[in-house]
Amino acid sequence: MQKTNRLLVSVLLTASVTGCAAIPDHAPGKKLINLVPSLISKDSSLLIESLGQPHDEVWVNDTKYLTWRHPQLVGECRLSTANKGGKIVGVRWSGPLTGCHYLEAQIKELYLNN
């Protein structure tokens, strides 16, 4: 817990001085950063099978945007995808630096199985 607090203080201090924050390599949330690019060009129905029905679904022109939200102890994890022709063409995520363990586990399983 003390290590996490020091990390959080360090990130907040960096963000306040530089205007942006980088997630250190040892931060738990870094795992999701490394997994998310693996979703590009995957079949979007596989992600729905893995994560369940999305909380939000919006069509803009011929692109479908899906968003999943999962509450964490501190904050909320959110994964959004842009889907075109049944394939994932863009991915964004946000969440606490303590990690998005459910999303990480589900995406890792999907990545390993396909």
Backbone hydrogen bonds, N-H to C=O, Kabsch-Sander energy under -0.5 kcal/mol:
donor,donor_aa,acceptor,acceptor_aa,energy
5,N,1,M,-2.4
6,R,2,Q,-2.4
7,L,3,K,-2.3
8,L,4,T,-2.6
9,V,5,N,-2.6
10,S,6,R,-2.4
11,V,7,L,-2.5
12,L,8,L,-2.6
13,L,9,V,-2.5
14,T,10,S,-2.4
15,A,11,V,-2.8
16,S,12,L,-2.3
17,V,13,L,-1.9
18,T,14,T,-3.0
19,G,15,A,-1.9
27,A,24,P,-1.7
29,G,97,L,-1.5
30,K,27,A,-1.5
31,K,28,P,-1.3
32,L,29,G,-0.7
33,I,29,G,-1.1
34,N,30,K,-1.7
35,L,31,K,-1.5
36,V,32,L,-2.6
38,S,35,L,-1.3
39,L,36,V,-2.1
40,I,37,P,-1.1
41,S,88,I,-3.3
42,K,39,L,-2.3
44,S,86,G,-2.6
46,L,43,D,-1.2
47,L,43,D,-0.8
48,I,44,S,-1.6
49,E,45,S,-2.2
50,S,46,L,-1.9
51,L,47,L,-3.0
52,G,48,I,-2.2
55,H,67,T,-2.3
56,D,67,T,-1.7
58,V,65,Y,-2.4
60,V,63,T,-2.7
63,T,60,V,-2.2
64,K,83,N,-2.8
65,Y,58,V,-3.4
65,Y,63,T,-0.5
66,L,64,K,-0.5
66,L,81,T,-2.2
67,T,56,D,-2.0
68,W,79,L,-2.9
70,H,77,C,-2.7
72,Q,75,G,-2.5
75,G,73,L,-0.5
77,C,70,H,-2.9
78,R,94,S,-3.0
79,L,68,W,-2.4
80,S,92,R,-3.4
81,T,66,L,-2.6
82,A,90,G,-2.7
83,N,64,K,-2.8
84,K,87,K,-2.6
87,K,84,K,-1.7
88,I,42,K,-2.4
89,V,82,A,-3.3
89,V,87,K,-0.5
90,G,82,A,-1.3
92,R,80,S,-2.8
94,S,78,R,-2.2
99,G,96,P,-1.8
104,E,100,C,-2.9
105,A,101,H,-2.5
106,Q,102,Y,-2.4
107,I,103,L,-2.7
108,K,104,E,-2.5
109,E,105,A,-2.2
110,L,106,Q,-2.2
111,Y,107,I,-3.0
112,L,108,K,-2.5
113,N,109,E,-1.9
114,N,110,L,-1.0
